[in-house]
Amino acid sequence: MTPGWALEGNGRFGPAYCADTRYAEKVAEKNEQHEKLVDMLKMYGYDVHLRPMPLGYAGTIYNCNLSMLQDLGLQRTVATGVLKKLHMHAFTSLHNIIKEKRYLENNGRYALQARGNRRNNGAG
């Protein structure tokens, strides 16, 4: 069989989010979660390397993720671009979650915030 790399998220091919201070615990959790799958693929002759890549809830990208992507064969500029896209994905998801939470808290109405500026003396 052709050797390959398995870049893993949360089992649904998406990122695995964790508290910004719980990186090691999340990596261990994801390794345990996919242990049977990895063993089965190896049994069928695949060369599998599970490399979980957790992100912090607010899009925190851990320093080790850059070297991990480079170990997988990505050039530094490409790896940096991938990490920027992951960061924006996480940040956008967080924004949408907060927006939906506020929508539900306001009985199905989006809360409008008055935003003033210098030209109208702070009026909305």
C-alpha angles and dihedrals in degrees: 000000000000113000115238144166125248112211105196137200126166099322093274094075092259132109122287108231122209140168108279091248098045102070097126093047092050092049090051091047092051093046090053092044093056100034094107093048092050092048091050093049090049089050088058092052102264120141100228127185112182111208112175114201110198120191126206116250093255094045099276110173113205119225093237091061092074093054090044091057091046089052087056089058103263117138114243094252092050092046091050090051091051091051092049090053091049090050092051091046091053094044093048091048091051091049092051092048092051092046091051091046091054090046091055092045089055095054096258098317125114109237113239115212121207108239115191131190138194095266095062098033094252097309117144 
